[in-house]
Amino acid sequence: MGAWVTYGNTEGGQLDIANADKVAIVGIGKTCDRWANEAKKKLEKRGLFKRIFG
C-alpha cells in the first residue's frame, strides 16, 4: 500500500508544478494586458497634434 501512496504523492507534486507554471503564464498575460490598456489610455488622452509632434 505504501507504493501507491508514494506514487500518488509524486504525481500530485508534478501536477502542482505544472499548475504553478500555468498560473505564472496567466499572470504574465494579465500584466501585459494591463500595460497595453494603460498605454492606450495615455495615447487617447493626448490629441493628434501632440501624438505626431510630441
N, C-alpha and C positions, 0 to 999 in steps of 0.2 A: 504494500500500500504506500510506502514511503516514496517509491519511484514515481508514482502517479502525482503525488503532492509536489515533488521536485519538478516534474515536467510542467505541471500547471503553473507553478511559481515562475519558472523560466519563461514560459510562453506569455504569461501576464506581464512580466518585465519587459519583454520585447514589444508587446503591444503598447505599454506606457511610453517607451522610447519613440515608437512610430507616431503615436498621438501627439507627443510633445513637438515633434517636427512639424506636424500639420498645424498645431496651434501657433507656432512661430511664423509659419508662412502666412496664415490668415492675419496675424498681427502686422506683418510687413505690408501686406496688401492694404489693410485699413490705414496704415500710416501714409502710404503713397497716395491713396485716395484723398486723405485729409489735406496733404500738402498740395495736391493738384487743385482741390477746391479753394484753398487759401490763395493760391497764385491766381486763379481765375477771378476771385473776388477783388484782389488788388488791381488786376488789369481792368476790370469793369468799372472801378471807381475813377480811374483816370480817363480823361477824354481822348478822342482820336488824335488830336494835335500833340498832346503830351506823350502818347504811346509812340508816335512816329519820331518826334523830335526831342524826346527825353524830358 
